[in-house]
Amino acid sequence: MIRVVLPPHLRTLARVKGEVQVDVPGQVTRASVLEALEARYPMLRGTIRDHVTEQRRPFLRFFACERDLTHEPPDAPLPDAVTSGAEPFLVIGAIAGG
Amino acid sequence: MSGVRVLVGTRKGAFILTSDGKRGRWDVSGPNFTGWEIYHLKGSPADPNRLYASQSSGWFGQVIQRSCDGGKTWETPGGGVTMAPGGMPAGESNKFVYDTSPGVGKPLTTHQWYDGTQHPWEFKRVWHLEPSLTDPDTVYAGVEDAALFRTTDGATTWGELAGLRGHGTGPKWQPGAGGMCLHTILLDPRDPQRIFVAISAAGAFRTDDGGKTWKPINQGLRSQYIPDPTAEIGHCVHRIAMHPSRPNVLFMQKHWDVLRSDDAGDLWREVSGNLPTDFGFVIDVHAHEPDTIYVVPIKSDSEHFPLEGRLRVYRSRTGGDEWEALTNGLPQRDCYVNVLRDAMAVDTLEPCGVYFGTTGGQVYASADAGDSWAPIVRDLPAVLSVEVQTLP
């Protein structure tokens, strides 16, 4: 199981508390984790990445194992620690504004 | 005893204000969807317990919420943890995708940008939700960049009525200062095939065939920045209102000017009359007097607050031209709030109740058709929209 940490607003929208866990068949990549997340929680579709283009929303970033993975290719394998469940995959709402 | 439910959308959530028919004491519940912008929420005329809300965020995009119990609980239609056969999500409630199929005639992908170049149509948010007059599962959505969508399954899926963008003038539409938004949707209670919409800053449009074909209805409008007095589009219409008993008569608050049409928008004439300024955003009609209308004059397009710091609603009992200031209970000094285009509504009780919200977070109510006012709440986040349901 892959552990995912969502920003507070998306936890509220998905009606979950704390981390969520999703089962990701095949290779564990950012794209496959988001695919599994959106399948498990359909209300999150369109909130992390665009419905059509699947581009990341501009104010969201992705981290794991203290690394910023935002600009990694979506099909790049995530770190082993995420795959093993030792570390979570983090979706972070960027702090913006005054 | 009858009562009222006031639905308030704000910059940081939705609030529901309720009272009995006397409208003297109010209960305030909320915030719902805390921290999200709620551009609009509205109840179904066919089922008062069915509410729809447009929830959006610069971070997370657009979400549609639905309530089947008058706002006590909410759900994202089609967004529950359920799977259709094959393991796919059962619904896509937040998906607004422009129709670019050849079937709509001429697929439209660009409109005019501020610098005169063509710019791709990009979905940003839902500004206005207009539930069907007869079917709780059918709702129209006005969106930015301007287009009209409709759901017939309770907001689980949405499809564009692409004839509006495709009727011919679409590539010439351009954004107003607040974006290129479709903010007004009026459904004709006598003719289910007739719909009016308004877009900033393209103007007003009408369909007489349920949304398949559309025509601009902007003749008679005058805008300083448009030299051609017969310009088909380009006017910054802020709001249109209609009395259900007389759907051919429309009232408009344009960027500047208050106008009236007696032929379903084919021709407009100015009725600003003795208003101290005719800039503003809201306009609405008394529930029982089709010629009694309300506006909130704002100083100018560069100073979005009341003249002289005095918050005044203006009422005309003659369908325009002759206006009286309503000030009883409203702040008459040091008031520098705005009243946005979707932030005024009326109830259908006797006497008619009138409500409006401000960017300062106040929601004012009048239980006597505007003669006197009192705040229901004073310190909400900036109010984006106000709708009222009159309950049995």
Boltz contact constraints between the chains, C-beta under 6 A:
constraints:
  - contact:
      token1: [A, 39]
      token2: [B, 89]
      max_distance: 6.0
  - contact:
      token1: [A, 42]
      token2: [B, 79]
      max_distance: 6.0
  - contact:
      token1: [A, 42]
      token2: [B, 89]
      max_distance: 6.0
  - contact:
      token1: [A, 43]
      token2: [B, 76]
      max_distance: 6.0
  - contact:
      token1: [A, 43]
      token2: [B, 79]
      max_distance: 6.0
  - contact:
      token1: [A, 46]
      token2: [B, 61]
      max_distance: 6.0
  - contact:
      token1: [A, 46]
      token2: [B, 94]
      max_distance: 6.0
  - contact:
      token1: [A, 47]
      token2: [B, 60]
      max_distance: 6.0
  - contact:
      token1: [A, 47]
      token2: [B, 61]
      max_distance: 6.0
  - contact:
      token1: [A, 51]
      token2: [B, 95]
      max_distance: 6.0
  - contact:
      token1: [A, 52]
      token2: [B, 97]
      max_distance: 6.0
  - contact:
      token1: [A, 59]
      token2: [B, 59]
      max_distance: 6.0
  - contact:
      token1: [A, 93]
      token2: [B, 59]
      max_distance: 6.0
